[in-house]
Amino acid sequence: MIAFDDHFKLATTDLKKILEAALSRGGDFAEIYGEYRHFSFINMEEDIIKETAEAISLGLGVRVVSGDKTGYGYTNDLSLDKIRRAVLTAAAIASGTGAKSLPRFQRVRVKGDPYPVKEPFHKTNLSQKIDLVKKAYLACQKSSLKIKKVKVGLQDHIRQVFIVNSAGIMARDIRPQVRLICAAIAEKGKRREIGFSGGGGRVGLEYFRDVLTAERIGKEAAQDALTLLEAVEAPAGEMPVVLAPGHSGVLVHEAVGHLLEADFNRKKTSIFWNKLGKKVGSELISITDDPTIPSFRGSYAVDDEGTVPRKTLLIEKGRVVSFLQDRLSARLMGMPLTGHGRRQDYTCIPIPRMSNTYIEKGQDDPGDIIRSVSKGIYAEKFEGGQVEDSGKFTFSISSGHLIEAGRMTAPIKQATLIGTNIDILRKIVMVGSDLSFGLQTGTCSKEGQEVPVTDGCPTIKISRMTVGGKS
């Protein structure tokens, strides 16, 4: 376990004074969020280390909630005078009878450790990090003469946070994070394709020795690009679609997960806002978000409001059973906290966010799922998409295969999946027993804030879906 260093030097009496000032104009709730972050990255391309950098940030934010309104102020100057200015900025939204008495602070106790790191990256010397980058780069470059360009990036940071609020909660967390990514460009004649691979999470240097080596990441990026050189354009029309395990979880994340975040539902902008307890999909489908999975990119010991997170079942056998809650939405909706209040950094307010979101495994054999399709497509990797509040979505497939007569044949690219989330959930007819997760490299954006996430799923068969491709 990584030790917590107190970079803020604020005594308990100081914290109480800050919260009392925050509530002095009649707010219902006040919170202090402090954050220290040590960040570094290395980029390699054109056969040289192109860039290295290291940065440290330190800051504190103060939030005041009054009814359904939120005021927020922040500062990177931790003098009490500057903190007081941030406090008064946040408190300006509230008006009332005056300050409330504060309860005694109680430190949040966390069971288990979601960050079982043996060799922390922030204590790893630069030469070791560069060696890791070079291994991925050379493994990719040497995979084939068709690989014409390689780019490798290594990012790591350690983030130490503390949260104290007017409900008496005092919590802290020490969050490691690392990501090693490799991009490869392959050429054949006039054709050029890009491949990608990566790995990481809340792990240490030992991960790239014992779990996923840098060499393997480089080779997988090269193979991805080489496969796309042989890919054909996907057919267009309505047909069965099989989602590959792991990477296809991004479709679930975007098309379903966001619309199960509580703020969209309390504001009635999500298609699910009035669907709690109602069936919206096949009984074969259950969707979970779990911030407690050890070493995963989206995991944390406490959320950014000091709440101990819990594994949250969102859809159970096709029925909506829960939403992802932060403190504000849970209070306004009269629902229990789930520990999903997250923020990008100390300059941002917490909002309900996913962490590690996935479809639970089923009972079907993945091979049987493929064999059940006479003509369709196998979607493996995605490169982006759009989802509306109504649930309508479009997603671009970066790589996949044709399925013909029950077996996978030619690789495909440039296909688009089009549909509505509830319609697709109802058309799921087979769910595999092979749950896996995508690359530990994902970042989710919402309201201008980015947070690390992971998503996953088993092999899934959708009976019919609109595919945009070559007609």
Secondary structure, 3 states (H helix, E strand, C coil): CCCCCCCCCCCHHHHHHHHHHHCCCCCCEEEEEEEEEEEEEEEEECCEEEEEEEEEEEEEEEEEEECCEEEEEEECCCCHHHHHHHHHHHHCCCCCCCCCCCCCCEECCCCCCCCCCCCCHHHCCHHHHHHHHHHHHHHHHCCCCCEEEEEEEEEEEEEEEEEEECCCEEEEEEEEEEEEEEEEEEEECCEEEEEEEEEEECCCCCHHHHCCCHHHHHHHHHHHHHHHHCCEECECEEEEEEECCECCHHHHHHHHHHHHEHHHHHCCCCCCCCCCCCECCCCCCCEEECCCCCCCCCCCCCCCCCCCCCCEEEEECCEECCCECCHHHHHHHCCCCCCCEECCCCCCCCEECCCEEEECCCCECHHHHHHCCCEEEEEEEEEEEEECCCCEEEEEEEEEEEEECCEEEEEEECEEEEEEHHHHHHCEEEEECCCEECCCCCEEEECCEEEECEEEECCEEEEEEEEECEC
